[in-house]
């Protein structure tokens, strides 16, 4: 199964996550199919904290990819941010 999930990067105590499409059997930070965006929980006011390629996300969901609950929450957060 193909999943849309977060892949952790960054330094100790300074996380940075890539939103990736990957096979479910591959480890969290391992090989992925496509990078859809990023999430930076420690972004300051002037920095961009979240970016998602909505067109690619829609494509992967249309072909059956399942997204993690955290990614679902971030997608809703990005949609609310664009609407405002």
PyMOL Python script that loads the backbone (N, CA, C, O; Angstrom):
from pymol import cmd

cmd.read_pdbstr("""\
ATOM      1  N   UNK A   1       0.842  -1.180   0.000  1.00  0.00           N
ATOM      2  CA  UNK A   1       0.000   0.000   0.000  1.00  0.00           C
ATOM      3  C   UNK A   1       0.888   1.244   0.000  1.00  0.00           C
ATOM      4  O   UNK A   1       1.970   1.251   0.588  1.00  0.00           O
ATOM      5  N   UNK A   2       0.421   2.274  -0.657  1.00  0.00           N
ATOM      6  CA  UNK A   2       1.136   3.557  -0.711  1.00  0.00           C
ATOM      7  C   UNK A   2       0.526   4.497   0.323  1.00  0.00           C
ATOM      8  O   UNK A   2      -0.694   4.622   0.418  1.00  0.00           O
ATOM      9  N   UNK A   3       1.387   5.154   1.094  1.00  0.00           N
ATOM     10  CA  UNK A   3       0.928   6.060   2.144  1.00  0.00           C
ATOM     11  C   UNK A   3       1.570   7.438   1.980  1.00  0.00           C
ATOM     12  O   UNK A   3       2.657   7.576   1.419  1.00  0.00           O
ATOM     13  N   UNK A   4       0.873   8.441   2.481  1.00  0.00           N
ATOM     14  CA  UNK A   4       1.391   9.814   2.521  1.00  0.00           C
ATOM     15  C   UNK A   4       1.669  10.092   3.989  1.00  0.00           C
ATOM     16  O   UNK A   4       0.754  10.091   4.812  1.00  0.00           O
ATOM     17  N   UNK A   5       2.932  10.331   4.313  1.00  0.00           N
ATOM     18  CA  UNK A   5       3.315  10.479   5.719  1.00  0.00           C
ATOM     19  C   UNK A   5       4.466  11.454   5.866  1.00  0.00           C
ATOM     20  O   UNK A   5       4.995  11.972   4.883  1.00  0.00           O
ATOM     21  N   UNK A   6       4.846  11.695   7.123  1.00  0.00           N
ATOM     22  CA  UNK A   6       5.946  12.596   7.421  1.00  0.00           C
ATOM     23  C   UNK A   6       7.253  11.807   7.522  1.00  0.00           C
ATOM     24  O   UNK A   6       7.279  10.690   8.038  1.00  0.00           O
ATOM     25  N   UNK A   7       8.323  12.401   7.025  1.00  0.00           N
ATOM     26  CA  UNK A   7       9.664  11.847   7.136  1.00  0.00           C
ATOM     27  C   UNK A   7      10.498  12.873   7.893  1.00  0.00           C
ATOM     28  O   UNK A   7      10.600  14.024   7.470  1.00  0.00           O
ATOM     29  N   UNK A   8      11.093  12.462   9.009  1.00  0.00           N
ATOM     30  CA  UNK A   8      11.779  13.417   9.877  1.00  0.00           C
ATOM     31  C   UNK A   8      13.185  13.721   9.401  1.00  0.00           C
ATOM     32  O   UNK A   8      13.916  12.849   8.932  1.00  0.00           O
ATOM     33  N   UNK A   9      13.536  14.989   9.538  1.00  0.00           N
ATOM     34  CA  UNK A   9      14.890  15.450   9.261  1.00  0.00           C
ATOM     35  C   UNK A   9      15.254  16.476  10.306  1.00  0.00           C
ATOM     36  O   UNK A   9      14.588  16.578  11.336  1.00  0.00           O
ATOM     37  N   UNK A  10      16.300  17.235  10.054  1.00  0.00           N
ATOM     38  CA  UNK A  10      16.691  18.271  11.000  1.00  0.00           C
ATOM     39  C   UNK A  10      17.628  17.745  12.061  1.00  0.00           C
ATOM     40  O   UNK A  10      18.052  16.591  12.017  1.00  0.00           O
ATOM     41  N   UNK A  11      17.945  18.593  13.009  1.00  0.00           N
ATOM     42  CA  UNK A  11      18.879  18.252  14.073  1.00  0.00           C
ATOM     43  C   UNK A  11      18.134  17.813  15.324  1.00  0.00           C
ATOM     44  O   UNK A  11      16.906  17.868  15.394  1.00  0.00           O
ATOM     45  N   UNK A  12      18.901  17.380  16.298  1.00  0.00           N
ATOM     46  CA  UNK A  12      18.314  16.993  17.578  1.00  0.00           C
ATOM     47  C   UNK A  12      17.618  18.206  18.200  1.00  0.00           C
ATOM     48  O   UNK A  12      18.205  19.286  18.271  1.00  0.00           O
ATOM     49  N   UNK A  13      16.390  18.037  18.644  1.00  0.00           N
ATOM     50  CA  UNK A  13      15.576  19.094  19.262  1.00  0.00           C
ATOM     51  C   UNK A  13      15.178  20.192  18.279  1.00  0.00           C
ATOM     52  O   UNK A  13      14.618  21.204  18.701  1.00  0.00           O
ATOM     53  N   UNK A  14      15.449  20.026  16.972  1.00  0.00           N
ATOM     54  CA  UNK A  14      15.012  20.986  15.954  1.00  0.00           C
ATOM     55  C   UNK A  14      14.450  20.209  14.774  1.00  0.00           C
ATOM     56  O   UNK A  14      15.097  20.123  13.730  1.00  0.00           O
ATOM     57  N   UNK A  15      13.260  19.644  14.919  1.00  0.00           N
ATOM     58  CA  UNK A  15      12.728  18.777  13.869  1.00  0.00           C
ATOM     59  C   UNK A  15      12.307  19.538  12.614  1.00  0.00           C
ATOM     60  O   UNK A  15      11.935  20.711  12.659  1.00  0.00           O
ATOM     61  N   UNK A  16      12.380  18.831  11.506  1.00  0.00           N
ATOM     62  CA  UNK A  16      11.930  19.319  10.211  1.00  0.00           C
ATOM     63  C   UNK A  16      11.370  18.094   9.494  1.00  0.00           C
ATOM     64  O   UNK A  16      12.030  17.056   9.435  1.00  0.00           O
ATOM     65  N   UNK A  17      10.172  18.205   8.956  1.00  0.00           N
ATOM     66  CA  UNK A  17       9.527  17.048   8.348  1.00  0.00           C
ATOM     67  C   UNK A  17       9.253  17.287   6.866  1.00  0.00           C
ATOM     68  O   UNK A  17       8.799  18.361   6.473  1.00  0.00           O
ATOM     69  N   UNK A  18       9.534  16.275   6.052  1.00  0.00           N
ATOM     70  CA  UNK A  18       9.133  16.274   4.655  1.00  0.00           C
ATOM     71  C   UNK A  18       7.841  15.484   4.549  1.00  0.00           C
ATOM     72  O   UNK A  18       7.706  14.441   5.189  1.00  0.00           O
ATOM     73  N   UNK A  19       6.900  15.952   3.765  1.00  0.00           N
ATOM     74  CA  UNK A  19       5.668  15.216   3.506  1.00  0.00           C
ATOM     75  C   UNK A  19       5.938  14.397   2.248  1.00  0.00           C
ATOM     76  O   UNK A  19       6.141  14.952   1.168  1.00  0.00           O
ATOM     77  N   UNK A  20       5.940  13.071   2.395  1.00  0.00           N
ATOM     78  CA  UNK A  20       6.356  12.191   1.308  1.00  0.00           C
ATOM     79  C   UNK A  20       5.305  11.130   1.015  1.00  0.00           C
ATOM     80  O   UNK A  20       4.470  10.797   1.857  1.00  0.00           O
ATOM     81  N   UNK A  21       5.373  10.608  -0.215  1.00  0.00           N
ATOM     82  CA  UNK A  21       4.590   9.456  -0.627  1.00  0.00           C
ATOM     83  C   UNK A  21       5.555   8.280  -0.605  1.00  0.00           C
ATOM     84  O   UNK A  21       6.602   8.327  -1.250  1.00  0.00           O
ATOM     85  N   UNK A  22       5.214   7.222   0.132  1.00  0.00           N
ATOM     86  CA  UNK A  22       6.124   6.092   0.274  1.00  0.00           C
ATOM     87  C   UNK A  22       5.343   4.791   0.367  1.00  0.00           C
ATOM     88  O   UNK A  22       4.143   4.785   0.640  1.00  0.00           O
ATOM     89  N   UNK A  23       6.039   3.704   0.138  1.00  0.00           N
ATOM     90  CA  UNK A  23       5.464   2.382   0.347  1.00  0.00           C
ATOM     91  C   UNK A  23       5.353   2.155   1.852  1.00  0.00           C
ATOM     92  O   UNK A  23       6.252   2.542   2.598  1.00  0.00           O
ATOM     93  N   UNK A  24       4.295   1.553   2.298  1.00  0.00           N
ATOM     94  CA  UNK A  24       4.057   1.351   3.729  1.00  0.00           C
ATOM     95  C   UNK A  24       5.145   0.498   4.382  1.00  0.00           C
ATOM     96  O   UNK A  24       5.427   0.659   5.570  1.00  0.00           O
ATOM     97  N   UNK A  25       5.752  -0.402   3.620  1.00  0.00           N
ATOM     98  CA  UNK A  25       6.743  -1.326   4.183  1.00  0.00           C
ATOM     99  C   UNK A  25       8.109  -0.685   4.410  1.00  0.00           C
ATOM    100  O   UNK A  25       8.945  -1.257   5.109  1.00  0.00           O
ATOM    101  N   UNK A  26       8.350   0.492   3.834  1.00  0.00           N
ATOM    102  CA  UNK A  26       9.639   1.162   3.962  1.00  0.00           C
ATOM    103  C   UNK A  26       9.677   1.931   5.281  1.00  0.00           C
ATOM    104  O   UNK A  26       8.663   2.477   5.717  1.00  0.00           O
ATOM    105  N   UNK A  27      10.849   1.971   5.913  1.00  0.00           N
ATOM    106  CA  UNK A  27      10.971   2.676   7.202  1.00  0.00           C
ATOM    107  C   UNK A  27      10.665   4.164   7.062  1.00  0.00           C
ATOM    108  O   UNK A  27      10.665   4.704   5.956  1.00  0.00           O
ATOM    109  N   UNK A  28      10.410   4.810   8.173  1.00  0.00           N
ATOM    110  CA  UNK A  28       9.929   6.195   8.188  1.00  0.00           C
ATOM    111  C   UNK A  28      10.809   7.158   7.410  1.00  0.00           C
ATOM    112  O   UNK A  28      10.298   7.961   6.629  1.00  0.00           O
ATOM    113  N   UNK A  29      12.116   7.094   7.605  1.00  0.00           N
ATOM    114  CA  UNK A  29      13.019   8.030   6.953  1.00  0.00           C
ATOM    115  C   UNK A  29      13.734   7.411   5.752  1.00  0.00           C
ATOM    116  O   UNK A  29      14.746   7.937   5.289  1.00  0.00           O
ATOM    117  N   UNK A  30      13.208   6.297   5.251  1.00  0.00           N
ATOM    118  CA  UNK A  30      13.852   5.596   4.151  1.00  0.00           C
ATOM    119  C   UNK A  30      13.420   6.098   2.787  1.00  0.00           C
ATOM    120  O   UNK A  30      13.061   7.263   2.616  1.00  0.00           O
ATOM    121  N   UNK A  31      13.464   5.188   1.818  1.00  0.00           N
ATOM    122  CA  UNK A  31      13.164   5.526   0.431  1.00  0.00           C
ATOM    123  C   UNK A  31      11.716   5.995   0.284  1.00  0.00           C
ATOM    124  O   UNK A  31      10.815   5.470   0.939  1.00  0.00           O
ATOM    125  N   UNK A  32      11.504   6.975  -0.571  1.00  0.00           N
ATOM    126  CA  UNK A  32      10.161   7.460  -0.839  1.00  0.00           C
ATOM    127  C   UNK A  32       9.962   7.617  -2.336  1.00  0.00           C
ATOM    128  O   UNK A  32      10.926   7.639  -3.101  1.00  0.00           O
ATOM    129  N   UNK A  33       8.702   7.725  -2.749  1.00  0.00           N
ATOM    130  CA  UNK A  33       8.363   7.831  -4.162  1.00  0.00           C
ATOM    131  C   UNK A  33       8.409   9.283  -4.624  1.00  0.00           C
ATOM    132  O   UNK A  33       8.991   9.598  -5.662  1.00  0.00           O
ATOM    133  N   UNK A  34       7.789  10.166  -3.838  1.00  0.00           N
ATOM    134  CA  UNK A  34       7.735  11.581  -4.214  1.00  0.00           C
ATOM    135  C   UNK A  34       7.625  12.441  -2.963  1.00  0.00           C
ATOM    136  O   UNK A  34       6.991  12.052  -1.982  1.00  0.00           O
ATOM    137  N   UNK A  35       8.250  13.613  -3.009  1.00  0.00           N
ATOM    138  CA  UNK A  35       8.158  14.584  -1.917  1.00  0.00           C
ATOM    139  C   UNK A  35       7.073  15.590  -2.285  1.00  0.00           C
ATOM    140  O   UNK A  35       7.128  16.214  -3.344  1.00  0.00           O
ATOM    141  N   UNK A  36       6.077  15.745  -1.394  1.00  0.00           N
ATOM    142  CA  UNK A  36       4.947  16.634  -1.670  1.00  0.00           C
ATOM    143  C   UNK A  36       5.079  18.006  -1.017  1.00  0.00           C
ATOM    144  O   UNK A  36       4.414  18.957  -1.427  1.00  0.00           O
ATOM    145  N   UNK A  37       5.920  18.109  -0.020  1.00  0.00           N
ATOM    146  CA  UNK A  37       6.062  19.386   0.671  1.00  0.00           C
ATOM    147  C   UNK A  37       6.860  19.226   1.945  1.00  0.00           C
ATOM    148  O   UNK A  37       7.596  18.254   2.117  1.00  0.00           O
ATOM    149  N   UNK A  38       6.705  20.192   2.838  1.00  0.00           N
ATOM    150  CA  UNK A  38       7.419  20.135   4.108  1.00  0.00           C
ATOM    151  C   UNK A  38       6.592  20.759   5.217  1.00  0.00           C
ATOM    152  O   UNK A  38       5.637  21.497   4.975  1.00  0.00           O
ATOM    153  N   UNK A  39       6.997  20.437   6.464  1.00  0.00           N
ATOM    154  CA  UNK A  39       6.392  21.004   7.662  1.00  0.00           C
ATOM    155  C   UNK A  39       7.515  21.321   8.633  1.00  0.00           C
ATOM    156  O   UNK A  39       8.295  20.443   9.004  1.00  0.00           O
ATOM    157  N   UNK A  40       7.593  22.586   9.042  1.00  0.00           N
ATOM    158  CA  UNK A  40       8.609  23.026   9.984  1.00  0.00           C
ATOM    159  C   UNK A  40       7.906  23.527  11.241  1.00  0.00           C
ATOM    160  O   UNK A  40       7.460  24.674  11.283  1.00  0.00           O
ATOM    161  N   UNK A  41       7.801  22.670  12.278  1.00  0.00           N
ATOM    162  CA  UNK A  41       7.077  23.089  13.488  1.00  0.00           C
ATOM    163  C   UNK A  41       7.772  24.189  14.275  1.00  0.00           C
ATOM    164  O   UNK A  41       7.130  24.860  15.083  1.00  0.00           O
ATOM    165  N   UNK A  42       9.054  24.389  14.062  1.00  0.00           N
ATOM    166  CA  UNK A  42       9.781  25.419  14.805  1.00  0.00           C
ATOM    167  C   UNK A  42      10.036  26.668  13.967  1.00  0.00           C
ATOM    168  O   UNK A  42      10.981  27.410  14.236  1.00  0.00           O
ATOM    169  N   UNK A  43       9.198  26.909  12.947  1.00  0.00           N
ATOM    170  CA  UNK A  43       9.360  28.086  12.087  1.00  0.00           C
ATOM    171  C   UNK A  43       9.041  29.359  12.867  1.00  0.00           C
ATOM    172  O   UNK A  43       8.104  29.410  13.664  1.00  0.00           O
ATOM    173  N   UNK A  44       9.838  30.364  12.614  1.00  0.00           N
ATOM    174  CA  UNK A  44       9.602  31.672  13.240  1.00  0.00           C
ATOM    175  C   UNK A  44       8.526  32.415  12.452  1.00  0.00           C
ATOM    176  O   UNK A  44       8.016  31.896  11.458  1.00  0.00           O
ATOM    177  N   UNK A  45       8.180  33.618  12.886  1.00  0.00           N
ATOM    178  CA  UNK A  45       7.102  34.389  12.258  1.00  0.00           C
ATOM    179  C   UNK A  45       7.356  34.681  10.785  1.00  0.00           C
ATOM    180  O   UNK A  45       6.429  34.603   9.980  1.00  0.00           O
ATOM    181  N   UNK A  46       8.574  35.010  10.419  1.00  0.00           N
ATOM    182  CA  UNK A  46       8.869  35.375   9.039  1.00  0.00           C
ATOM    183  C   UNK A  46       9.091  34.185   8.108  1.00  0.00           C
ATOM    184  O   UNK A  46       9.117  34.356   6.889  1.00  0.00           O
ATOM    185  N   UNK A  47       9.248  32.991   8.659  1.00  0.00           N
ATOM    186  CA  UNK A  47       9.555  31.810   7.858  1.00  0.00           C
ATOM    187  C   UNK A  47       8.285  31.057   7.477  1.00  0.00           C
ATOM    188  O   UNK A  47       7.263  31.123   8.159  1.00  0.00           O
ATOM    189  N   UNK A  48       8.389  30.340   6.364  1.00  0.00           N
ATOM    190  CA  UNK A  48       7.275  29.503   5.930  1.00  0.00           C
ATOM    191  C   UNK A  48       7.327  28.188   6.715  1.00  0.00           C
ATOM    192  O   UNK A  48       8.350  27.504   6.720  1.00  0.00           O
ATOM    193  N   UNK A  49       6.235  27.845   7.369  1.00  0.00           N
ATOM    194  CA  UNK A  49       6.224  26.655   8.205  1.00  0.00           C
ATOM    195  C   UNK A  49       5.612  25.436   7.557  1.00  0.00           C
ATOM    196  O   UNK A  49       5.848  24.311   7.998  1.00  0.00           O
ATOM    197  N   UNK A  50       4.822  25.649   6.506  1.00  0.00           N
ATOM    198  CA  UNK A  50       4.121  24.520   5.890  1.00  0.00           C
ATOM    199  C   UNK A  50       3.913  24.795   4.409  1.00  0.00           C
ATOM    200  O   UNK A  50       3.450  25.868   4.025  1.00  0.00           O
ATOM    201  N   UNK A  51       4.262  23.812   3.581  1.00  0.00           N
ATOM    202  CA  UNK A  51       4.008  23.910   2.143  1.00  0.00           C
ATOM    203  C   UNK A  51       3.613  22.525   1.651  1.00  0.00           C
ATOM    204  O   UNK A  51       4.306  21.541   1.910  1.00  0.00           O
ATOM    205  N   UNK A  52       2.485  22.458   0.935  1.00  0.00           N
ATOM    206  CA  UNK A  52       2.001  21.200   0.378  1.00  0.00           C
ATOM    207  C   UNK A  52       1.594  21.436  -1.073  1.00  0.00           C
ATOM    208  O   UNK A  52       0.904  22.408  -1.379  1.00  0.00           O
ATOM    209  N   UNK A  53       2.021  20.544  -1.963  1.00  0.00           N
ATOM    210  CA  UNK A  53       1.616  20.605  -3.369  1.00  0.00           C
ATOM    211  C   UNK A  53       0.236  19.952  -3.466  1.00  0.00           C
ATOM    212  O   UNK A  53       0.126  18.730  -3.565  1.00  0.00           O
ATOM    213  N   UNK A  54      -0.811  20.773  -3.438  1.00  0.00           N
ATOM    214  CA  UNK A  54      -2.180  20.266  -3.398  1.00  0.00           C
ATOM    215  C   UNK A  54      -2.540  19.432  -4.624  1.00  0.00           C
ATOM    216  O   UNK A  54      -3.265  18.445  -4.503  1.00  0.00           O
ATOM    217  N   UNK A  55      -2.046  19.812  -5.802  1.00  0.00           N
ATOM    218  CA  UNK A  55      -2.369  19.058  -7.008  1.00  0.00           C
ATOM    219  C   UNK A  55      -1.808  17.641  -6.947  1.00  0.00           C
ATOM    220  O   UNK A  55      -2.484  16.690  -7.338  1.00  0.00           O
ATOM    221  N   UNK A  56      -0.574  17.495  -6.459  1.00  0.00           N
ATOM    222  CA  UNK A  56       0.028  16.164  -6.351  1.00  0.00           C
ATOM    223  C   UNK A  56      -0.631  15.348  -5.238  1.00  0.00           C
ATOM    224  O   UNK A  56      -0.775  14.132  -5.363  1.00  0.00           O
ATOM    225  N   UNK A  57      -1.029  16.011  -4.153  1.00  0.00           N
ATOM    226  CA  UNK A  57      -1.735  15.334  -3.073  1.00  0.00           C
ATOM    227  C   UNK A  57      -3.058  14.777  -3.574  1.00  0.00           C
ATOM    228  O   UNK A  57      -3.411  13.639  -3.263  1.00  0.00           O
ATOM    229  N   UNK A  58      -3.786  15.565  -4.342  1.00  0.00           N
ATOM    230  CA  UNK A  58      -5.050  15.120  -4.920  1.00  0.00           C
ATOM    231  C   UNK A  58      -4.832  13.940  -5.854  1.00  0.00           C
ATOM    232  O   UNK A  58      -5.613  12.988  -5.845  1.00  0.00           O
ATOM    233  N   UNK A  59      -3.769  13.996  -6.665  1.00  0.00           N
ATOM    234  CA  UNK A  59      -3.476  12.888  -7.571  1.00  0.00           C
ATOM    235  C   UNK A  59      -3.221  11.594  -6.801  1.00  0.00           C
ATOM    236  O   UNK A  59      -3.806  10.559  -7.119  1.00  0.00           O
ATOM    237  N   UNK A  60      -2.355  11.646  -5.796  1.00  0.00           N
ATOM    238  CA  UNK A  60      -2.019  10.426  -5.063  1.00  0.00           C
ATOM    239  C   UNK A  60      -3.218   9.857  -4.320  1.00  0.00           C
ATOM    240  O   UNK A  60      -3.370   8.638  -4.243  1.00  0.00           O
ATOM    241  N   UNK A  61      -4.071  10.714  -3.773  1.00  0.00           N
ATOM    242  CA  UNK A  61      -5.283  10.213  -3.114  1.00  0.00           C
ATOM    243  C   UNK A  61      -6.233   9.588  -4.129  1.00  0.00           C
ATOM    244  O   UNK A  61      -6.939   8.632  -3.809  1.00  0.00           O
ATOM    245  N   UNK A  62      -6.256  10.123  -5.359  1.00  0.00           N
ATOM    246  CA  UNK A  62      -7.149   9.575  -6.385  1.00  0.00           C
ATOM    247  C   UNK A  62      -6.705   8.190  -6.848  1.00  0.00           C
ATOM    248  O   UNK A  62      -7.533   7.405  -7.310  1.00  0.00           O
ATOM    249  N   UNK A  63      -5.426   7.878  -6.733  1.00  0.00           N
ATOM    250  CA  UNK A  63      -4.956   6.551  -7.128  1.00  0.00           C
ATOM    251  C   UNK A  63      -4.861   5.593  -5.945  1.00  0.00           C
ATOM    252  O   UNK A  63      -4.323   4.494  -6.082  1.00  0.00           O
ATOM    253  N   UNK A  64      -5.377   5.999  -4.784  1.00  0.00           N
ATOM    254  CA  UNK A  64      -5.530   5.080  -3.658  1.00  0.00           C
ATOM    255  C   UNK A  64      -4.559   5.227  -2.509  1.00  0.00           C
ATOM    256  O   UNK A  64      -4.549   4.376  -1.620  1.00  0.00           O
ATOM    257  N   UNK A  65      -3.751   6.256  -2.485  1.00  0.00           N
ATOM    258  CA  UNK A  65      -2.815   6.439  -1.376  1.00  0.00           C
ATOM    259  C   UNK A  65      -3.571   6.859  -0.116  1.00  0.00           C
ATOM    260  O   UNK A  65      -4.485   7.681  -0.174  1.00  0.00           O
ATOM    261  N   UNK A  66      -3.182   6.289   1.009  1.00  0.00           N
ATOM    262  CA  UNK A  66      -3.781   6.624   2.302  1.00  0.00           C
ATOM    263  C   UNK A  66      -2.880   7.637   2.993  1.00  0.00           C
ATOM    264  O   UNK A  66      -1.658   7.495   2.972  1.00  0.00           O
ATOM    265  N   UNK A  67      -3.470   8.654   3.604  1.00  0.00           N
ATOM    266  CA  UNK A  67      -2.655   9.636   4.326  1.00  0.00           C
ATOM    267  C   UNK A  67      -2.757   9.394   5.828  1.00  0.00           C
ATOM    268  O   UNK A  67      -3.777   8.923   6.330  1.00  0.00           O
ATOM    269  N   UNK A  68      -1.687   9.724   6.526  1.00  0.00           N
ATOM    270  CA  UNK A  68      -1.650   9.548   7.976  1.00  0.00           C
ATOM    271  C   UNK A  68      -2.536  10.612   8.633  1.00  0.00           C
ATOM    272  O   UNK A  68      -2.816  11.645   8.025  1.00  0.00           O
ATOM    273  N   UNK A  69      -2.976  10.365   9.864  1.00  0.00           N
ATOM    274  CA  UNK A  69      -3.798  11.368  10.565  1.00  0.00           C
ATOM    275  C   UNK A  69      -3.101  12.723  10.711  1.00  0.00           C
ATOM    276  O   UNK A  69      -3.752  13.765  10.634  1.00  0.00           O
ATOM    277  N   UNK A  70      -1.797  12.713  10.919  1.00  0.00           N
ATOM    278  CA  UNK A  70      -1.055  13.967  11.052  1.00  0.00           C
ATOM    279  C   UNK A  70      -1.043  14.734   9.739  1.00  0.00           C
ATOM    280  O   UNK A  70      -1.200  15.955   9.732  1.00  0.00           O
ATOM    281  N   UNK A  71      -0.860  14.029   8.634  1.00  0.00           N
ATOM    282  CA  UNK A  71      -0.878  14.690   7.329  1.00  0.00           C
ATOM    283  C   UNK A  71      -2.268  15.247   7.048  1.00  0.00           C
ATOM    284  O   UNK A  71      -2.387  16.348   6.509  1.00  0.00           O
ATOM    285  N   UNK A  72      -3.327  14.511   7.403  1.00  0.00           N
ATOM    286  CA  UNK A  72      -4.687  15.026   7.240  1.00  0.00           C
ATOM    287  C   UNK A  72      -4.870  16.332   8.003  1.00  0.00           C
ATOM    288  O   UNK A  72      -5.463  17.280   7.486  1.00  0.00           O
ATOM    289  N   UNK A  73      -4.362  16.380   9.230  1.00  0.00           N
ATOM    290  CA  UNK A  73      -4.464  17.587  10.055  1.00  0.00           C
ATOM    291  C   UNK A  73      -3.709  18.745   9.403  1.00  0.00           C
ATOM    292  O   UNK A  73      -4.205  19.871   9.384  1.00  0.00           O
ATOM    293  N   UNK A  74      -2.520  18.479   8.872  1.00  0.00           N
ATOM    294  CA  UNK A  74      -1.724  19.524   8.234  1.00  0.00           C
ATOM    295  C   UNK A  74      -2.374  20.024   6.941  1.00  0.00           C
ATOM    296  O   UNK A  74      -2.288  21.211   6.626  1.00  0.00           O
ATOM    297  N   UNK A  75      -3.022  19.132   6.195  1.00  0.00           N
ATOM    298  CA  UNK A  75      -3.713  19.535   4.963  1.00  0.00           C
ATOM    299  C   UNK A  75      -4.868  20.473   5.305  1.00  0.00           C
ATOM    300  O   UNK A  75      -5.068  21.483   4.631  1.00  0.00           O
ATOM    301  N   UNK A  76      -5.624  20.145   6.345  1.00  0.00           N
ATOM    302  CA  UNK A  76      -6.714  21.025   6.774  1.00  0.00           C
ATOM    303  C   UNK A  76      -6.171  22.373   7.231  1.00  0.00           C
ATOM    304  O   UNK A  76      -6.771  23.414   6.960  1.00  0.00           O
ATOM    305  N   UNK A  77      -5.031  22.354   7.927  1.00  0.00           N
ATOM    306  CA  UNK A  77      -4.408  23.583   8.404  1.00  0.00           C
ATOM    307  C   UNK A  77      -3.951  24.433   7.220  1.00  0.00           C
ATOM    308  O   UNK A  77      -4.107  25.654   7.248  1.00  0.00           O
ATOM    309  N   UNK A  78      -3.395  23.816   6.189  1.00  0.00           N
ATOM    310  CA  UNK A  78      -2.931  24.555   5.010  1.00  0.00           C
ATOM    311  C   UNK A  78      -4.117  25.127   4.249  1.00  0.00           C
ATOM    312  O   UNK A  78      -4.046  26.252   3.755  1.00  0.00           O
ATOM    313  N   UNK A  79      -5.221  24.361   4.142  1.00  0.00           N
ATOM    314  CA  UNK A  79      -6.416  24.846   3.441  1.00  0.00           C
ATOM    315  C   UNK A  79      -7.013  26.049   4.174  1.00  0.00           C
ATOM    316  O   UNK A  79      -7.435  27.015   3.540  1.00  0.00           O
ATOM    317  N   UNK A  80      -7.048  25.992   5.496  1.00  0.00           N
ATOM    318  CA  UNK A  80      -7.573  27.109   6.281  1.00  0.00           C
ATOM    319  C   UNK A  80      -6.689  28.347   6.128  1.00  0.00           C
ATOM    320  O   UNK A  80      -7.178  29.477   6.096  1.00  0.00           O
ATOM    321  N   UNK A  81      -5.399  28.115   6.035  1.00  0.00           N
ATOM    322  CA  UNK A  81      -4.462  29.233   5.879  1.00  0.00           C
ATOM    323  C   UNK A  81      -4.614  29.900   4.522  1.00  0.00           C
ATOM    324  O   UNK A  81      -4.509  31.123   4.422  1.00  0.00           O
ATOM    325  N   UNK A  82      -4.860  29.116   3.471  1.00  0.00           N
ATOM    326  CA  UNK A  82      -5.053  29.681   2.148  1.00  0.00           C
ATOM    327  C   UNK A  82      -6.396  30.414   2.026  1.00  0.00           C
ATOM    328  O   UNK A  82      -6.504  31.400   1.298  1.00  0.00           O
ATOM    329  N   UNK A  83      -7.407  29.932   2.735  1.00  0.00           N
ATOM    330  CA  UNK A  83      -8.737  30.557   2.670  1.00  0.00           C
ATOM    331  C   UNK A  83      -8.731  31.910   3.396  1.00  0.00           C
ATOM    332  O   UNK A  83      -9.494  32.813   3.052  1.00  0.00           O
ATOM    333  N   UNK A  84      -7.867  32.032   4.393  1.00  0.00           N
ATOM    334  CA  UNK A  84      -7.832  33.276   5.184  1.00  0.00           C
ATOM    335  C   UNK A  84      -7.045  34.370   4.533  1.00  0.00           C
ATOM    336  O   UNK A  84      -6.934  35.464   5.086  1.00  0.00           O
TER     337      UNK A  84
END
""", "prot")
cmd.dss("prot")
cmd.show_as("cartoon", "prot")
cmd.util.cbc("prot")
cmd.orient("prot")
